[in-house]
Amino acid sequence: MLLSVLLVIGISLVLLRFDVSKNPTTIVAYRPNISGASYQSGKPIDIYSLAVFMAITAVGAVILSARVYNLKRYLAVFILASSVFLLVLSTIVANSLISLQ
């Protein structure tokens, strides 16, 4: 249940808040270096790939935990919990990158 809610929130955040018409290139990374802080620009597909990552992570975790559940229940719960953690982190990263536009 939590996994599906986080998946919907994350994907809808990327698809509804990201506007390509604002800027054809977007900030996709922050790389501090010796000469100072710099933002790395990229294409809009880089932001949309975060939504694809969220979907693949959630589907993969459900399939993997369903296959492992009969063998070890705690391992299946760990897989689901770690995918929830990944979805939360990717939603935070997507939100911060979109807000930098």
Biopython code that builds the backbone (N, CA, C, O; Angstrom):
import numpy as np
from Bio.PDB.StructureBuilder import StructureBuilder

atoms = [
    (1, "MET", "N", (0.827, -1.191, 0.000)),
    (1, "MET", "CA", (0.000, 0.000, 0.000)),
    (1, "MET", "C", (0.874, 1.259, 0.000)),
    (1, "MET", "O", (0.678, 2.157, -0.819)),
    (2, "LEU", "N", (1.834, 1.317, 0.917)),
    (2, "LEU", "CA", (2.721, 2.477, 0.999)),
    (2, "LEU", "C", (3.561, 2.614, -0.265)),
    (2, "LEU", "O", (3.827, 3.721, -0.733)),
    (3, "LEU", "N", (3.966, 1.493, -0.798)),
    (3, "LEU", "CA", (4.776, 1.494, -2.007)),
    (3, "LEU", "C", (4.004, 2.092, -3.178)),
    (3, "LEU", "O", (4.549, 2.889, -3.941)),
    (4, "SER", "N", (2.751, 1.713, -3.322)),
    (4, "SER", "CA", (1.957, 2.235, -4.437)),
    (4, "SER", "C", (1.643, 3.718, -4.259)),
    (4, "SER", "O", (1.604, 4.460, -5.240)),
    (5, "VAL", "N", (1.417, 4.160, -3.021)),
    (5, "VAL", "CA", (1.161, 5.579, -2.776)),
    (5, "VAL", "C", (2.395, 6.416, -3.106)),
    (5, "VAL", "O", (2.289, 7.464, -3.743)),
    (6, "LEU", "N", (3.561, 5.949, -2.671)),
    (6, "LEU", "CA", (4.794, 6.668, -2.977)),
    (6, "LEU", "C", (5.086, 6.670, -4.470)),
    (6, "LEU", "O", (5.611, 7.650, -4.998)),
    (7, "LEU", "N", (4.755, 5.595, -5.143)),
    (7, "LEU", "CA", (4.966, 5.533, -6.589)),
    (7, "LEU", "C", (4.087, 6.549, -7.308)),
    (7, "LEU", "O", (4.556, 7.252, -8.203)),
    (8, "VAL", "N", (2.831, 6.630, -6.926)),
    (8, "VAL", "CA", (1.924, 7.591, -7.556)),
    (8, "VAL", "C", (2.363, 9.020, -7.254)),
    (8, "VAL", "O", (2.341, 9.873, -8.141)),
    (9, "ILE", "N", (2.759, 9.288, -6.022)),
    (9, "ILE", "CA", (3.202, 10.635, -5.658)),
    (9, "ILE", "C", (4.465, 11.013, -6.436)),
    (9, "ILE", "O", (4.557, 12.121, -6.965)),
    (10, "GLY", "N", (5.416, 10.118, -6.506)),
    (10, "GLY", "CA", (6.675, 10.411, -7.189)),
    (10, "GLY", "C", (6.510, 10.628, -8.682)),
    (10, "GLY", "O", (7.048, 11.585, -9.237)),
    (11, "ILE", "N", (5.772, 9.748, -9.329)),
    (11, "ILE", "CA", (5.591, 9.875, -10.774)),
    (11, "ILE", "C", (4.737, 11.087, -11.117)),
    (11, "ILE", "O", (5.024, 11.792, -12.084)),
    (12, "SER", "N", (3.694, 11.336, -10.338)),
    (12, "SER", "CA", (2.862, 12.502, -10.627)),
    (12, "SER", "C", (3.619, 13.798, -10.355)),
    (12, "SER", "O", (3.383, 14.801, -11.029)),
    (13, "LEU", "N", (4.525, 13.794, -9.375)),
    (13, "LEU", "CA", (5.346, 14.972, -9.136)),
    (13, "LEU", "C", (6.201, 15.288, -10.349)),
    (13, "LEU", "O", (6.304, 16.445, -10.756)),
    (14, "VAL", "N", (6.811, 14.272, -10.924)),
    (14, "VAL", "CA", (7.669, 14.493, -12.087)),
    (14, "VAL", "C", (6.834, 14.905, -13.297)),
    (14, "VAL", "O", (7.195, 15.847, -14.002)),
    (15, "LEU", "N", (5.744, 14.223, -13.540)),
    (15, "LEU", "CA", (4.971, 14.489, -14.752)),
    (15, "LEU", "C", (4.176, 15.783, -14.683)),
    (15, "LEU", "O", (3.988, 16.437, -15.709)),
    (16, "LEU", "N", (3.708, 16.169, -13.510)),
    (16, "LEU", "CA", (2.874, 17.363, -13.412)),
    (16, "LEU", "C", (3.663, 18.643, -13.139)),
    (16, "LEU", "O", (3.281, 19.709, -13.623)),
    (17, "ARG", "N", (4.742, 18.564, -12.386)),
    (17, "ARG", "CA", (5.488, 19.775, -12.045)),
    (17, "ARG", "C", (6.556, 20.146, -13.050)),
    (17, "ARG", "O", (6.908, 21.320, -13.169)),
    (18, "PHE", "N", (7.083, 19.168, -13.780)),
    (18, "PHE", "CA", (8.173, 19.457, -14.712)),
    (18, "PHE", "C", (7.600, 20.044, -15.997)),
    (18, "PHE", "O", (6.747, 19.432, -16.640)),
    (19, "ASP", "N", (8.072, 21.233, -16.367)),
    (19, "ASP", "CA", (7.590, 21.926, -17.553)),
    (19, "ASP", "C", (8.772, 22.160, -18.489)),
    (19, "ASP", "O", (9.691, 22.918, -18.177)),
    (20, "VAL", "N", (8.729, 21.497, -19.634)),
    (20, "VAL", "CA", (9.830, 21.596, -20.592)),
    (20, "VAL", "C", (9.843, 22.968, -21.252)),
    (20, "VAL", "O", (10.900, 23.432, -21.678)),
    (21, "SER", "N", (8.687, 23.629, -21.346)),
    (21, "SER", "CA", (8.620, 24.907, -22.041)),
    (21, "SER", "C", (9.358, 26.029, -21.302)),
    (21, "SER", "O", (9.685, 27.051, -21.905)),
    (22, "LYS", "N", (9.621, 25.850, -20.009)),
    (22, "LYS", "CA", (10.366, 26.875, -19.268)),
    (22, "LYS", "C", (11.802, 26.986, -19.757)),
    (22, "LYS", "O", (12.339, 28.083, -19.906)),
    (23, "ASN", "N", (12.408, 25.844, -20.001)),
    (23, "ASN", "CA", (13.811, 25.829, -20.386)),
    (23, "ASN", "C", (14.092, 24.519, -21.117)),
    (23, "ASN", "O", (13.776, 23.451, -20.593)),
    (24, "PRO", "N", (14.683, 24.573, -22.321)),
    (24, "PRO", "CA", (14.954, 23.320, -23.044)),
    (24, "PRO", "C", (16.018, 22.454, -22.381)),
    (24, "PRO", "O", (16.023, 21.234, -22.546)),
    (25, "THR", "N", (16.916, 23.083, -21.634)),
    (25, "THR", "CA", (17.880, 22.310, -20.858)),
    (25, "THR", "C", (17.536, 22.479, -19.387)),
    (25, "THR", "O", (17.010, 23.516, -18.982)),
    (26, "THR", "N", (17.821, 21.497, -18.618)),
    (26, "THR", "CA", (17.464, 21.532, -17.209)),
    (26, "THR", "C", (18.652, 21.117, -16.360)),
    (26, "THR", "O", (19.577, 20.473, -16.854)),
    (27, "ILE", "N", (18.632, 21.477, -15.103)),
    (27, "ILE", "CA", (19.704, 21.106, -14.178)),
    (27, "ILE", "C", (19.471, 19.670, -13.734)),
    (27, "ILE", "O", (18.402, 19.343, -13.219)),
    (28, "VAL", "N", (20.462, 18.818, -13.928)),
    (28, "VAL", "CA", (20.319, 17.412, -13.568)),
    (28, "VAL", "C", (21.277, 16.966, -12.473)),
    (28, "VAL", "O", (21.131, 15.872, -11.928)),
    (29, "ALA", "N", (22.265, 17.810, -12.146)),
    (29, "ALA", "CA", (23.218, 17.407, -11.109)),
    (29, "ALA", "C", (23.911, 18.627, -10.529)),
    (29, "ALA", "O", (24.039, 19.663, -11.180)),
    (30, "TYR", "N", (24.348, 18.480, -9.307)),
    (30, "TYR", "CA", (25.155, 19.498, -8.638)),
    (30, "TYR", "C", (26.505, 18.871, -8.331)),
    (30, "TYR", "O", (26.594, 17.925, -7.548)),
    (31, "ARG", "N", (27.539, 19.388, -8.938)),
    (31, "ARG", "CA", (28.877, 18.820, -8.763)),
    (31, "ARG", "C", (29.825, 19.876, -8.214)),
    (31, "ARG", "O", (30.324, 20.707, -8.972)),
    (32, "PRO", "N", (30.078, 19.858, -6.923)),
    (32, "PRO", "CA", (31.061, 20.814, -6.384)),
    (32, "PRO", "C", (32.474, 20.387, -6.784)),
    (32, "PRO", "O", (32.815, 19.205, -6.746)),
    (33, "ASN", "N", (33.265, 21.348, -7.159)),
    (33, "ASN", "CA", (34.646, 21.045, -7.510)),
    (33, "ASN", "C", (35.557, 22.093, -6.886)),
    (33, "ASN", "O", (35.101, 22.916, -6.093)),
    (34, "ILE", "N", (36.826, 22.072, -7.232)),
    (34, "ILE", "CA", (37.800, 22.965, -6.615)),
    (34, "ILE", "C", (37.527, 24.420, -6.979)),
    (34, "ILE", "O", (37.693, 25.309, -6.144)),
    (35, "SER", "N", (37.115, 24.667, -8.205)),
    (35, "SER", "CA", (36.914, 26.049, -8.637)),
    (35, "SER", "C", (35.587, 26.633, -8.161)),
    (35, "SER", "O", (35.317, 27.809, -8.404)),
    (36, "GLY", "N", (34.772, 25.857, -7.504)),
    (36, "GLY", "CA", (33.494, 26.352, -7.008)),
    (36, "GLY", "C", (32.376, 25.386, -7.336)),
    (36, "GLY", "O", (32.595, 24.332, -7.932)),
    (37, "ALA", "N", (31.177, 25.763, -6.939)),
    (37, "ALA", "CA", (30.024, 24.906, -7.172)),
    (37, "ALA", "C", (29.499, 25.123, -8.590)),
    (37, "ALA", "O", (29.477, 26.247, -9.092)),
    (38, "SER", "N", (29.086, 24.050, -9.212)),
    (38, "SER", "CA", (28.535, 24.183, -10.549)),
    (38, "SER", "C", (27.390, 23.199, -10.735)),
    (38, "SER", "O", (27.411, 22.075, -10.234)),
    (39, "TYR", "N", (26.414, 23.653, -11.457)),
    (39, "TYR", "CA", (25.272, 22.815, -11.801)),
    (39, "TYR", "C", (25.496, 22.225, -13.180)),
    (39, "TYR", "O", (25.921, 22.922, -14.101)),
    (40, "GLN", "N", (25.210, 20.942, -13.321)),
    (40, "GLN", "CA", (25.334, 20.267, -14.605)),
    (40, "GLN", "C", (23.985, 20.300, -15.304)),
    (40, "GLN", "O", (22.970, 19.910, -14.726)),
    (41, "SER", "N", (23.974, 20.761, -16.536)),
    (41, "SER", "CA", (22.713, 20.802, -17.270)),
    (41, "SER", "C", (22.567, 19.550, -18.119)),
    (41, "SER", "O", (23.545, 18.883, -18.458)),
    (42, "GLY", "N", (21.335, 19.254, -18.446)),
    (42, "GLY", "CA", (21.047, 18.074, -19.246)),
    (42, "GLY", "C", (19.754, 18.250, -20.001)),
    (42, "GLY", "O", (19.202, 19.348, -20.066)),
    (43, "LYS", "N", (19.278, 17.173, -20.565)),
    (43, "LYS", "CA", (18.050, 17.197, -21.354)),
    (43, "LYS", "C", (16.864, 16.818, -20.472)),
    (43, "LYS", "O", (17.050, 16.230, -19.406)),
    (44, "PRO", "N", (15.653, 17.147, -20.903)),
    (44, "PRO", "CA", (14.466, 16.795, -20.112)),
    (44, "PRO", "C", (14.288, 15.298, -19.899)),
    (44, "PRO", "O", (13.652, 14.888, -18.928)),
    (45, "ILE", "N", (14.830, 14.489, -20.773)),
    (45, "ILE", "CA", (14.695, 13.038, -20.611)),
    (45, "ILE", "C", (15.388, 12.572, -19.331)),
    (45, "ILE", "O", (15.036, 11.533, -18.774)),
    (46, "ASP", "N", (16.365, 13.335, -18.870)),
    (46, "ASP", "CA", (17.050, 12.974, -17.626)),
    (46, "ASP", "C", (16.118, 13.083, -16.424)),
    (46, "ASP", "O", (16.212, 12.280, -15.496)),
    (47, "ILE", "N", (15.227, 14.059, -16.431)),
    (47, "ILE", "CA", (14.252, 14.198, -15.346)),
    (47, "ILE", "C", (13.165, 13.137, -15.478)),
    (47, "ILE", "O", (12.738, 12.547, -14.485)),
    (48, "TYR", "N", (12.720, 12.898, -16.714)),
    (48, "TYR", "CA", (11.697, 11.878, -16.918)),
    (48, "TYR", "C", (12.208, 10.481, -16.584)),
    (48, "TYR", "O", (11.427, 9.598, -16.229)),
    (49, "SER", "N", (13.510, 10.283, -16.696)),
    (49, "SER", "CA", (14.068, 8.978, -16.351)),
    (49, "SER", "C", (13.956, 8.688, -14.857)),
    (49, "SER", "O", (13.987, 7.525, -14.454)),
    (50, "LEU", "N", (13.826, 9.717, -14.035)),
    (50, "LEU", "CA", (13.587, 9.501, -12.610)),
    (50, "LEU", "C", (12.227, 8.840, -12.384)),
    (50, "LEU", "O", (12.089, 7.981, -11.513)),
    (51, "ALA", "N", (11.235, 9.239, -13.162)),
    (51, "ALA", "CA", (9.915, 8.609, -13.048)),
    (51, "ALA", "C", (9.972, 7.154, -13.500)),
    (51, "ALA", "O", (9.339, 6.287, -12.898)),
    (52, "VAL", "N", (10.725, 6.891, -14.550)),
    (52, "VAL", "CA", (10.883, 5.512, -15.020)),
    (52, "VAL", "C", (11.630, 4.682, -13.978)),
    (52, "VAL", "O", (11.294, 3.519, -13.753)),
    (53, "PHE", "N", (12.640, 5.275, -13.344)),
    (53, "PHE", "CA", (13.367, 4.594, -12.280)),
    (53, "PHE", "C", (12.445, 4.241, -11.122)),
    (53, "PHE", "O", (12.531, 3.147, -10.564)),
    (54, "MET", "N", (11.565, 5.166, -10.761)),
    (54, "MET", "CA", (10.622, 4.897, -9.672)),
    (54, "MET", "C", (9.710, 3.724, -10.007)),
    (54, "MET", "O", (9.462, 2.861, -9.164)),
    (55, "ALA", "N", (9.216, 3.696, -11.234)),
    (55, "ALA", "CA", (8.314, 2.611, -11.641)),
    (55, "ALA", "C", (9.042, 1.273, -11.679)),
    (55, "ALA", "O", (8.517, 0.265, -11.206)),
    (56, "ILE", "N", (10.237, 1.260, -12.234)),
    (56, "ILE", "CA", (10.999, 0.006, -12.314)),
    (56, "ILE", "C", (11.369, -0.491, -10.927)),
    (56, "ILE", "O", (11.332, -1.693, -10.668)),
    (57, "THR", "N", (11.724, 0.419, -10.037)),
    (57, "THR", "CA", (12.072, 0.043, -8.666)),
    (57, "THR", "C", (10.886, -0.584, -7.949)),
    (57, "THR", "O", (11.025, -1.618, -7.296)),
    (58, "ALA", "N", (9.722, 0.039, -8.069)),
    (58, "ALA", "CA", (8.540, -0.473, -7.374)),
    (58, "ALA", "C", (8.100, -1.822, -7.930)),
    (58, "ALA", "O", (7.820, -2.748, -7.168)),
    (59, "VAL", "N", (8.038, -1.937, -9.245)),
    (59, "VAL", "CA", (7.611, -3.201, -9.855)),
    (59, "VAL", "C", (8.619, -4.306, -9.566)),
    (59, "VAL", "O", (8.239, -5.432, -9.245)),
    (60, "GLY", "N", (9.900, -3.982, -9.680)),
    (60, "GLY", "CA", (10.929, -4.974, -9.396)),
    (60, "GLY", "C", (10.911, -5.440, -7.949)),
    (60, "GLY", "O", (11.124, -6.621, -7.675)),
    (61, "ALA", "N", (10.660, -4.525, -7.024)),
    (61, "ALA", "CA", (10.613, -4.900, -5.614)),
    (61, "ALA", "C", (9.423, -5.797, -5.316)),
    (61, "ALA", "O", (9.545, -6.755, -4.551)),
    (62, "VAL", "N", (8.282, -5.501, -5.906)),
    (62, "VAL", "CA", (7.099, -6.338, -5.674)),
    (62, "VAL", "C", (7.310, -7.737, -6.239)),
    (62, "VAL", "O", (6.996, -8.728, -5.581)),
    (63, "ILE", "N", (7.835, -7.818, -7.442)),
    (63, "ILE", "CA", (8.068, -9.130, -8.066)),
    (63, "ILE", "C", (9.113, -9.917, -7.284)),
    (63, "ILE", "O", (8.930, -11.104, -7.012)),
    (64, "LEU", "N", (10.198, -9.260, -6.928)),
    (64, "LEU", "CA", (11.263, -9.949, -6.204)),
    (64, "LEU", "C", (10.817, -10.390, -4.819)),
    (64, "LEU", "O", (11.135, -11.498, -4.387)),
    (65, "SER", "N", (10.090, -9.540, -4.126)),
    (65, "SER", "CA", (9.641, -9.926, -2.777)),
    (65, "SER", "C", (8.558, -11.000, -2.829)),
    (65, "SER", "O", (8.456, -11.812, -1.909)),
    (66, "ALA", "N", (7.757, -11.020, -3.874)),
    (66, "ALA", "CA", (6.755, -12.079, -4.008)),
    (66, "ALA", "C", (7.412, -13.438, -4.253)),
    (66, "ALA", "O", (6.925, -14.466, -3.783)),
    (67, "ARG", "N", (8.505, -13.431, -4.981)),
    (67, "ARG", "CA", (9.205, -14.695, -5.241)),
    (67, "ARG", "C", (9.983, -15.182, -4.026)),
    (67, "ARG", "O", (10.143, -16.388, -3.833)),
    (68, "VAL", "N", (10.461, -14.265, -3.216)),
    (68, "VAL", "CA", (11.288, -14.624, -2.070)),
    (68, "VAL", "C", (10.437, -14.911, -0.835)),
    (68, "VAL", "O", (10.916, -15.552, 0.100)),
    (69, "TYR", "N", (9.195, -14.454, -0.810)),
    (69, "TYR", "CA", (8.365, -14.516, 0.393)),
    (69, "TYR", "C", (8.210, -15.941, 0.923)),
    (69, "TYR", "O", (8.235, -16.143, 2.137)),
    (70, "ASN", "N", (8.051, -16.926, 0.053)),
    (70, "ASN", "CA", (7.884, -18.303, 0.503)),
    (70, "ASN", "C", (9.145, -18.847, 1.177)),
    (70, "ASN", "O", (9.061, -19.707, 2.053)),
    (71, "LEU", "N", (10.289, -18.354, 0.776)),
    (71, "LEU", "CA", (11.533, -18.833, 1.370)),
    (71, "LEU", "C", (11.840, -18.121, 2.690)),
    (71, "LEU", "O", (12.037, -18.761, 3.723)),
    (72, "LYS", "N", (11.877, -16.791, 2.637)),
    (72, "LYS", "CA", (12.218, -16.016, 3.837)),
    (72, "LYS", "C", (11.371, -14.758, 3.858)),
    (72, "LYS", "O", (11.515, -13.876, 3.011)),
    (73, "ARG", "N", (10.498, -14.693, 4.829)),
    (73, "ARG", "CA", (9.577, -13.570, 4.934)),
    (73, "ARG", "C", (10.314, -12.273, 5.254)),
    (73, "ARG", "O", (10.004, -11.233, 4.673)),
    (74, "TYR", "N", (11.270, -12.315, 6.154)),
    (74, "TYR", "CA", (11.973, -11.096, 6.548)),
    (74, "TYR", "C", (12.767, -10.500, 5.396)),
    (74, "TYR", "O", (12.932, -9.282, 5.330)),
    (75, "LEU", "N", (13.261, -11.335, 4.487)),
    (75, "LEU", "CA", (13.976, -10.832, 3.328)),
    (75, "LEU", "C", (13.029, -10.101, 2.379)),
    (75, "LEU", "O", (13.390, -9.076, 1.801)),
    (76, "ALA", "N", (11.814, -10.633, 2.222)),
    (76, "ALA", "CA", (10.819, -9.970, 1.384)),
    (76, "ALA", "C", (10.414, -8.621, 1.970)),
    (76, "ALA", "O", (10.234, -7.649, 1.235)),
    (77, "VAL", "N", (10.272, -8.562, 3.282)),
    (77, "VAL", "CA", (9.936, -7.292, 3.931)),
    (77, "VAL", "C", (11.092, -6.303, 3.790)),
    (77, "VAL", "O", (10.860, -5.111, 3.592)),
    (78, "PHE", "N", (12.312, -6.773, 3.887)),
    (78, "PHE", "CA", (13.476, -5.903, 3.704)),
    (78, "PHE", "C", (13.537, -5.345, 2.291)),
    (78, "PHE", "O", (13.861, -4.172, 2.107)),
    (79, "ILE", "N", (13.232, -6.161, 1.293)),
    (79, "ILE", "CA", (13.230, -5.700, -0.095)),
    (79, "ILE", "C", (12.188, -4.604, -0.291)),
    (79, "ILE", "O", (12.462, -3.590, -0.932)),
    (80, "LEU", "N", (11.001, -4.807, 0.257)),
    (80, "LEU", "CA", (9.951, -3.793, 0.130)),
    (80, "LEU", "C", (10.312, -2.518, 0.884)),
    (80, "LEU", "O", (10.070, -1.415, 0.392)),
    (81, "ALA", "N", (10.886, -2.661, 2.066)),
    (81, "ALA", "CA", (11.260, -1.477, 2.844)),
    (81, "ALA", "C", (12.382, -0.690, 2.165)),
    (81, "ALA", "O", (12.381, 0.541, 2.179)),
    (82, "SER", "N", (13.329, -1.400, 1.577)),
    (82, "SER", "CA", (14.410, -0.694, 0.892)),
    (82, "SER", "C", (13.911, -0.002, -0.371)),
    (82, "SER", "O", (14.428, 1.053, -0.738)),
    (83, "SER", "N", (12.922, -0.575, -1.036)),
    (83, "SER", "CA", (12.362, 0.106, -2.210)),
    (83, "SER", "C", (11.546, 1.325, -1.795)),
    (83, "SER", "O", (11.494, 2.310, -2.532)),
    (84, "VAL", "N", (10.911, 1.273, -0.636)),
    (84, "VAL", "CA", (10.217, 2.459, -0.116)),
    (84, "VAL", "C", (11.239, 3.569, 0.139)),
    (84, "VAL", "O", (10.993, 4.731, -0.184)),
    (85, "PHE", "N", (12.372, 3.210, 0.714)),
    (85, "PHE", "CA", (13.437, 4.178, 0.951)),
    (85, "PHE", "C", (13.936, 4.777, -0.368)),
    (85, "PHE", "O", (14.144, 5.987, -0.456)),
    (86, "LEU", "N", (14.129, 3.942, -1.389)),
    (86, "LEU", "CA", (14.564, 4.440, -2.690)),
    (86, "LEU", "C", (13.533, 5.360, -3.322)),
    (86, "LEU", "O", (13.893, 6.360, -3.943)),
    (87, "LEU", "N", (12.261, 5.035, -3.171)),
    (87, "LEU", "CA", (11.217, 5.892, -3.730)),
    (87, "LEU", "C", (11.160, 7.241, -3.017)),
    (87, "LEU", "O", (10.952, 8.272, -3.657)),
    (88, "VAL", "N", (11.341, 7.239, -1.722)),
    (88, "VAL", "CA", (11.348, 8.509, -0.981)),
    (88, "VAL", "C", (12.538, 9.366, -1.423)),
    (88, "VAL", "O", (12.385, 10.562, -1.671)),
    (89, "LEU", "N", (13.716, 8.758, -1.522)),
    (89, "LEU", "CA", (14.891, 9.511, -1.947)),
    (89, "LEU", "C", (14.764, 10.029, -3.376)),
    (89, "LEU", "O", (15.129, 11.171, -3.652)),
    (90, "SER", "N", (14.258, 9.213, -4.277)),
    (90, "SER", "CA", (14.131, 9.670, -5.662)),
    (90, "SER", "C", (13.059, 10.740, -5.804)),
    (90, "SER", "O", (13.172, 11.604, -6.674)),
    (91, "THR", "N", (12.023, 10.706, -4.973)),
    (91, "THR", "CA", (11.026, 11.771, -4.992)),
    (91, "THR", "C", (11.624, 13.076, -4.484)),
    (91, "THR", "O", (11.349, 14.141, -5.038)),
    (92, "ILE", "N", (12.433, 13.004, -3.446)),
    (92, "ILE", "CA", (13.095, 14.209, -2.921)),
    (92, "ILE", "C", (14.054, 14.784, -3.958)),
    (92, "ILE", "O", (14.085, 15.997, -4.170)),
    (93, "VAL", "N", (14.827, 13.932, -4.596)),
    (93, "VAL", "CA", (15.774, 14.392, -5.616)),
    (93, "VAL", "C", (15.039, 15.000, -6.803)),
    (93, "VAL", "O", (15.441, 16.049, -7.306)),
    (94, "ALA", "N", (13.969, 14.355, -7.255)),
    (94, "ALA", "CA", (13.208, 14.888, -8.383)),
    (94, "ALA", "C", (12.606, 16.240, -8.039)),
    (94, "ALA", "O", (12.627, 17.160, -8.856)),
    (95, "ASN", "N", (12.073, 16.361, -6.841)),
    (95, "ASN", "CA", (11.468, 17.629, -6.422)),
    (95, "ASN", "C", (12.511, 18.736, -6.360)),
    (95, "ASN", "O", (12.244, 19.856, -6.794)),
    (96, "SER", "N", (13.686, 18.444, -5.831)),
    (96, "SER", "CA", (14.715, 19.477, -5.735)),
    (96, "SER", "C", (15.261, 19.865, -7.107)),
    (96, "SER", "O", (15.553, 21.038, -7.339)),
    (97, "LEU", "N", (15.403, 18.909, -8.013)),
    (97, "LEU", "CA", (15.883, 19.241, -9.363)),
    (97, "LEU", "C", (14.846, 20.033, -10.142)),
    (97, "LEU", "O", (15.196, 20.944, -10.892)),
    (98, "ILE", "N", (13.585, 19.698, -9.974)),
    (98, "ILE", "CA", (12.527, 20.429, -10.681)),
    (98, "ILE", "C", (12.395, 21.845, -10.116)),
    (98, "ILE", "O", (12.130, 22.785, -10.865)),
    (99, "SER", "N", (12.574, 22.003, -8.823)),
    (99, "SER", "CA", (12.443, 23.336, -8.232)),
    (99, "SER", "C", (13.603, 24.253, -8.608)),
    (99, "SER", "O", (13.483, 25.470, -8.468)),
    (100, "LEU", "N", (14.710, 23.711, -9.075)),
    (100, "LEU", "CA", (15.854, 24.533, -9.513)),
    (100, "LEU", "C", (15.650, 25.147, -10.889)),
    (100, "LEU", "O", (16.458, 25.976, -11.308)),
    (101, "GLN", "N", (14.629, 24.778, -11.583)),
    (101, "GLN", "CA", (14.404, 25.301, -12.938)),
    (101, "GLN", "C", (14.137, 26.758, -12.921)),
    (101, "GLN", "O", (13.926, 27.360, -13.975)),
]
sb = StructureBuilder()
sb.init_structure("model")
sb.init_model(0)
sb.init_chain("A")
sb.init_seg("    ")
for serial, (resi, resn, name, xyz) in enumerate(atoms, 1):
    if name == "N":
        sb.init_residue(resn, " ", resi, " ")
    sb.init_atom(name, np.array(xyz, "f"), 0.0, 1.0, " ", f" {name:<3s}", serial, name[0])
structure = sb.get_structure()
